[in-house]
């Protein structure tokens, strides 16, 4: 595997899906969106687990420390219900909190539903001696996953509210991960001019 391959952990947190009551929709939705949004090499590591805080924590630690994911996206378990403990587990394994991600996700979702204020998504960095990863909690519904990652656009494709993924590639740069390039038609990554690599054919 190339050093330039972005390794992405996808974690769906759901008692019912992990128990086989219904089919998980979160991981397929994430895979589809990321394949459309990223043009650089990537590889997925997927996990389907129940709403158990200890298991969520151990899964996140394993994906970052052992599998060496650069980015981990979770879906589910971020509401106010008693079994919703994904944010607590995520914060427990963090070395840095990144509050802007959760603020922006709620801002995007509020354009659709007033209950967006009930979501508790967080984002963090987990650092070890030789590696670091960005971990982001996403909503549980495929439609909401796409909206929060991509943002809101008008009928002409003009960005109205920015999605959180636009900031992800540069964040991964800053923590020592591979240079991820995006499909601008889906989500244009933002980097300062000094951080943009010239394309080989440029």
C-alpha positions as CSV (number, residue, x, y, z in Angstrom):
1,X,0.0,0.0,0.0
2,X,1.3,3.5,-0.9
3,X,2.2,6.0,1.7
4,X,-0.2,8.3,-0.2
5,X,-3.2,6.0,0.4
6,X,-5.7,7.6,2.8
7,X,-6.8,4.9,5.2
8,X,-10.4,5.6,6.4
9,X,-12.1,3.8,9.3
10,X,-15.9,3.7,9.0
11,X,-17.7,2.8,12.2
12,X,-21.5,2.3,12.4
13,X,-22.8,2.3,15.9
14,X,-26.2,0.6,16.2
15,X,-27.6,-2.0,18.6
16,X,-30.2,-3.1,16.0
17,X,-28.0,-3.1,12.9
18,X,-25.1,-4.9,14.7
19,X,-27.6,-7.4,16.0
20,X,-29.0,-8.2,12.6
21,X,-32.4,-6.6,13.2
22,X,-32.0,-4.5,10.1
23,X,-29.3,-3.8,7.5
24,X,-26.8,-1.1,8.2
25,X,-27.1,1.9,5.9
26,X,-24.5,4.1,7.4
27,X,-21.3,2.4,6.1
28,X,-22.5,2.0,2.5
29,X,-23.6,5.6,2.5
30,X,-20.2,6.8,3.7
31,X,-18.3,4.6,1.3
32,X,-20.4,5.8,-1.7
33,X,-20.0,9.5,-0.7
34,X,-16.2,9.2,-0.1
35,X,-15.6,7.4,-3.4
36,X,-17.4,10.3,-5.2
37,X,-15.7,13.0,-3.2
38,X,-12.0,11.8,-3.2
39,X,-9.9,11.4,-6.3
40,X,-6.7,10.3,-4.5
41,X,-6.1,6.7,-3.3
42,X,-8.1,5.5,-0.3
43,X,-8.8,2.3,1.5
44,X,-11.6,1.5,4.0
45,X,-11.7,-0.3,7.3
46,X,-15.3,-1.0,8.4
47,X,-16.7,-1.9,11.7
48,X,-20.4,-2.5,12.8
49,X,-20.8,-2.4,16.5
50,X,-23.5,-2.0,19.2
51,X,-24.1,1.1,21.4
52,X,-21.6,0.0,24.0
53,X,-19.2,2.7,25.2
54,X,-16.3,0.4,26.0
55,X,-16.6,-1.3,22.6
56,X,-16.8,2.0,20.8
57,X,-13.7,3.2,22.6
58,X,-11.7,0.1,21.9
59,X,-12.7,0.1,18.2
60,X,-11.6,3.7,17.8
61,X,-8.3,3.0,19.5
62,X,-7.7,-0.1,17.4
63,X,-8.4,1.8,14.1
64,X,-6.1,4.6,14.9
65,X,-3.3,2.9,16.8
66,X,-3.1,-0.5,15.2
67,X,-4.8,-0.2,11.8
68,X,-3.3,3.3,11.5
69,X,-6.3,5.0,9.9
70,X,-5.7,8.7,9.1
71,X,-9.5,9.5,9.3
72,X,-12.2,7.7,11.2
73,X,-15.9,8.5,10.6
74,X,-18.6,7.2,13.0
75,X,-22.3,7.2,12.3
76,X,-25.0,6.8,14.9
77,X,-25.3,7.1,18.6
78,X,-25.1,10.9,18.9
79,X,-28.6,11.8,20.1
80,X,-29.9,12.4,23.7
81,X,-31.2,8.8,24.3
82,X,-29.6,6.8,27.1
83,X,-28.0,4.4,24.7
84,X,-26.4,7.2,22.6
85,X,-22.8,7.2,23.9
86,X,-20.7,7.7,20.8
87,X,-19.6,11.3,21.7
88,X,-18.5,10.2,25.2
89,X,-16.5,7.3,23.8
90,X,-14.9,9.6,21.2
91,X,-13.9,12.2,23.7
92,X,-12.5,9.5,26.0
93,X,-9.9,8.5,23.4
94,X,-9.0,12.0,22.3
95,X,-5.8,14.0,22.7
96,X,-7.4,17.1,21.2
97,X,-11.0,18.2,20.7
98,X,-12.0,19.9,17.4
99,X,-15.3,21.7,18.3
100,X,-15.7,23.4,14.9
101,X,-16.8,20.2,13.2
102,X,-19.8,19.6,15.5
103,X,-20.8,23.3,15.4
104,X,-20.8,23.3,11.6
105,X,-22.7,19.9,11.3
106,X,-25.5,21.2,13.5
107,X,-25.5,24.5,11.5
108,X,-26.0,22.5,8.3
109,X,-28.7,20.2,9.8
110,X,-30.6,23.1,11.2
111,X,-31.4,24.2,7.7
112,X,-33.5,21.0,7.4
113,X,-34.8,20.1,10.9
114,X,-35.1,22.0,14.2
115,X,-34.2,18.8,16.1
116,X,-30.6,19.3,14.8
117,X,-29.9,20.9,18.2
118,X,-30.4,17.5,19.8
119,X,-27.4,16.1,18.0
120,X,-24.2,15.9,20.0
121,X,-21.6,15.0,17.3
122,X,-18.0,15.8,18.2
123,X,-14.7,15.6,16.4
124,X,-11.3,14.9,17.9
125,X,-7.6,14.2,17.1
126,X,-6.0,11.0,18.6
127,X,-2.2,11.1,18.7
128,X,0.3,8.4,19.4
129,X,4.1,8.6,19.3
130,X,4.3,8.1,15.5
131,X,0.8,8.6,14.2
132,X,-2.4,10.7,14.4
133,X,-5.9,10.6,13.1
134,X,-9.0,12.8,12.9
135,X,-12.1,11.2,14.3
136,X,-15.5,12.7,13.4
137,X,-19.0,11.7,14.6
138,X,-21.6,11.9,11.8
139,X,-25.4,11.6,11.9
140,X,-27.0,8.2,11.5
141,X,-29.2,8.8,8.5
142,X,-27.6,8.6,5.0
143,X,-29.3,11.8,3.8
144,X,-28.0,13.7,6.8
145,X,-24.5,12.2,6.4
146,X,-24.3,13.6,2.8
147,X,-25.7,17.0,3.9
148,X,-23.2,17.5,6.7
149,X,-20.2,16.3,4.7
150,X,-21.1,18.2,1.5
151,X,-23.0,21.2,2.8
152,X,-25.9,23.0,1.2
153,X,-25.9,24.1,-2.5
154,X,-28.5,26.1,-4.5
155,X,-30.0,24.9,-7.7
156,X,-26.9,26.1,-9.7
157,X,-24.5,24.2,-7.4
158,X,-23.3,27.3,-5.6
159,X,-22.3,26.6,-2.0
160,X,-24.7,28.1,0.5
161,X,-23.5,26.5,3.7
162,X,-20.1,24.8,3.9
163,X,-20.0,21.1,4.7
164,X,-17.4,19.8,7.1
165,X,-15.4,17.7,4.7
166,X,-14.0,20.8,2.9
167,X,-11.7,21.2,6.0
168,X,-10.8,17.5,6.4
169,X,-7.9,17.1,3.8
170,X,-6.0,20.1,5.2
171,X,-6.5,18.9,8.8
172,X,-5.0,15.5,7.7
173,X,-2.1,17.4,6.2
174,X,-1.5,19.2,9.5
175,X,-1.4,15.9,11.5
176,X,1.0,14.2,9.2
177,X,-1.3,12.2,7.0
178,X,-1.3,11.7,3.2
179,X,-2.3,14.5,0.8
180,X,-6.0,13.9,-0.1
181,X,-7.4,15.4,-3.2
182,X,-11.1,16.0,-3.8
183,X,-13.6,16.0,-6.7
184,X,-14.5,19.7,-6.7
185,X,-17.9,19.0,-8.2
186,X,-18.8,17.1,-5.0
187,X,-16.7,18.9,-2.3
188,X,-13.9,21.3,-2.9
189,X,-11.2,20.9,-0.2
190,X,-9.9,24.2,1.1
191,X,-6.1,24.7,1.7
192,X,-4.1,27.9,2.1
193,X,-2.3,28.6,-1.2
194,X,1.1,27.7,0.4
195,X,-0.3,24.2,1.2
196,X,-1.6,23.3,-2.3
197,X,0.5,20.9,-4.3
198,X,0.9,21.5,-8.0
199,X,-0.4,18.6,-10.0
200,X,2.2,16.6,-12.0
201,X,0.7,17.7,-15.3
202,X,0.3,21.3,-14.3
